[in-house]
Amino acid sequence: MKEIIATELSKLDRGIVATPKSFEDLQSFTQANNGSMDILLMQMSMQFGMKLALEYLANKLVGSEPIAKG
């Protein structure tokens, strides 16, 4: 399970669209784009949600041991 989570987390860093590191980064991009590039913002939001879900699973399933990105 640790390998699967690590692999999926690493995929988020290699995509064409950057995955925000934090909610603040996503919010900053949202304010800066002034309503343009909504498709890009939507993709960033989905990737950030996936990142949060994987980190949550890692904490619940694996425990407090950190997971290295694949």
N, C-alpha and C positions, 0 to 999 in steps of 0.2 A: 504494500500500500504506500509506503514511504517513497518508493521509486516512481510510482505512478504520479503522485502529487508533485514530486520534484520535477518530473518531466513536463507535466502540464504547466507548472509555474515558469519553467524556463522557456516554454513556447510563447508565453505572453510577452517576453522581452525581445523576441526575434521577429515579431510581426511587422508589417508595413506601418500600421498605426501604433503609436507609442501607448503603452499602458501607464496611466498615471500612478505615481508612487504613493500618493495620498489623496484624500478627499479634497484637501486644500489645493493641490495641483489641478485636479479636475475642475474645481470651482473657479480657479484663476483663469483657466482656458475658456471656460464658459463666459466669463465676464469680458475677456479680451476679444472674443470673436464676434460679439454684437449681433448674434442671430444668423451669421453666415456659417456655412460648413456644418449644418446640422447633422448631416449623415456621418461626418467625422466625429462629432461630439457624441452621437449615439453609439458609435463603435467603441470609442474610448470608455464610455459609461458601461457598456456590456463587458468589456475586458476588465475594468476595475471591479465590477461585481463578481466576475469569475475569480479574480485574484483574492477577493475577500472570502469567497466561498471555499476556495482551496486552502487558504490559511486557517479558516475556521475548522475545516475537516482535519487538517494536520494537527491542530491543537486538541481536538476531541478524540480522534482515533489513535494518534501516535503518542499523545501526551505532551509534556513540556519540552521534549528533546527537539532542537531545531532541525529543520529539513533543509539540506543544501539543494540549491537549484541545479538540476541535471546538467 
